[in-house]
Amino acid sequence: MEAGYSMADRFRAIKASVKRYFDDAAIRRELREELASLGNGDLDRVLADIGLTREEMETVILNAPRSRMLLQSMLRRLDLDRRMALMAPQLVRNIERRCATCGNQKECQDWMDKGSPGDTYRRFCPNAATFDSLPRASRMV
């Protein structure tokens, strides 16, 4: 047992992890079922509307439970202005798409959890260049 953590704390953490695992599995299952219910033509239209390919769908499904949470955490951590969704909706969709198809979610989560230095996200984040070009909320009037 790690110093500073009681058995009750560890039990709660493990219980939360197991619950999150089953919640994530349910989200993935529901998404797969919804997509399977579409005919091929409808699926292709939906994918075209959201700017995804069939090849990207499995990654999106695997990332689905966490990508939005990680993106919101990243925006807060980098002090990015939330008003950009109103100012540039296409830019936000591109950021969300890159996050949803990202293969680095574990590294991103570790970066968040460890409070790693602010600029090291550039090593793993496909949105790094975009984030670097955006105004910081604290600089906005």
Buried (B, 14 or more C-beta within 10 A) or exposed (E): EEEEEEEEEEEEEEEEEEEEEEEBEEBBEEBBEEBEEEEEEEBEEEBEEEEBEEEBBEBBBBBBBBBEEBBEBBBEBBBBBEEBBEEEEEBBEBBBBBBBBBEBBEBBBEBBEEEBEEEEBEEBBBBBEBBEEBEEBEEEE
